[in-house]
Amino acid sequence: MKKRDDNCLLRKKPLPFEFPGANWFDRQEERAALRVIRAKSPFRYYGPKCGFEVDRLEDEFARVNGVKHALAVSSGTQALATAMAALGIGPGAEVIVPAYMWIAIVASIVRLGAIPVLADIDDSFTLDPRRLEQRITRRTRLIVGVHMSGAPADMAAILKVARRHKIPVLEDCAQCNGGSFRGRQVGSMGTLGIFSFQLNKNMTTGEGGMLVTNSTHLFRRASAIHDLGYPRIGGRLVMENGPYALWGFGGRLNEIAGAIGRVQLKKLPLVVAAMRKAKAQIKKGVADIQGLTFRRLNDTRGDTAAFLIMMLPDAGRAGKFAKALNADNIFAGMSPTLRVADFGMHVYFNIHSLVEKHSNSPDGFPWTLPANKHSVYSYTKGALPVSDALMERSVIMPIPSVMTGQDIQDTISAIRKAAAQLL
Ligand SMILES: Cc1ncc(COP(=O)(O)O)c(C=O)c1O
């Protein structure tokens, strides 16, 4: 970040880091990790004194989220790929994804041989259910609803469209762990749900993720696929031929992560409550500013409040607004406050490998597959003008989970100062 004369700065240091769960690490996580190390049993399925931490995390996670099955995996990306493979996504399939999402979603689709189809977001920055239907074709095999930037998508409206067309819905809850929609936990409403425990997420194990579902059949497929491609009973591989003899991804979670995850899961409501409190105070402190509006929330009570998205009248002023906040050190640790359109690989047109239809293999897979010959789409900027315009005039900043009263006050003052100059 470029430094100006220090006297002009509203504050001298950035806000705390955007590491919601890790900001709350203490002796409890230390003890959990040590427990596994002292038992010399870091593998989830067996060991000299295996504590079955990952098994326990899965049980606890399923209970908290009101779902029948939870499967721990090594990352959110792995959870996405495993969920899609469990659903049988492959060549000839189209998968609908929102314009604002994360590269891992399209990467998982493309690696499986399927084709991503972009759909608009609305001013909630999640899938616009009113425009979703237009994107459905005879080849649509999945809709990915992403609970972006801490807040839930409109699952009732998305599921209504999906059910009408008998298409499964995968909820991506990576950025919304602990969130809910109309009283139901995110991840529990779709056919499958996935979570990430990466460092920037509401609870973290460094790397890690979870897949949830109420379908025992999909859970069995996912269990085999995330591992060696075969089921296990009591931790032992079942190498029989049968419906669950598949191909594995090698995406198991380890016991140290499992033990830390159990502590973090208990802290999750506290972390979310802290972010909600800070965000509510900031919003209240700037509510009277004319020309500055907030992202619409599909369910205010279900927002985990990990991010604040503010909308300006136009793209030019949004860019200047973000710049002004960064100049006053109003950004979380190492994460600059940004226009949503500049938020890296969260935005379809910033993903070069998607725009240019890259392949990992020389044959151009999956774009050149005969099974995909009818699925030809553009991913360049302008493919979704309504979403583009929305993302260009909006500014996103993380709400750190350990903001002090002074941090909150500085944020309010900086927003007011920038708005006074621009609006
Ligand atoms: C919306 C979304 N989905 C999936 C992922 C992938 O999670 P991971 O980083 O654990 O692979 C992320 C991570 O940033 C994400 O933001």
The ligand as an ORCA input file, in Angstrom:
! r2SCAN-3c Opt
* xyz 0 1
  C     -16.660    -19.722     -2.480
  C     -15.491    -20.637     -2.277
  N     -15.595    -21.927     -2.658
  C     -14.602    -22.802     -2.497
  C     -13.402    -22.418     -1.929
  C     -12.279    -23.402     -1.860
  O     -11.828    -23.656     -0.579
  P     -10.305    -24.094     -0.299
  O      -9.475    -22.869     -0.340
  O     -10.384    -24.691      1.076
  O      -9.921    -25.092     -1.316
  C     -13.235    -21.100     -1.496
  C     -11.976    -20.663     -0.891
  O     -11.580    -19.526     -0.904
  C     -14.304    -20.177     -1.685
  O     -14.198    -18.901     -1.339
*
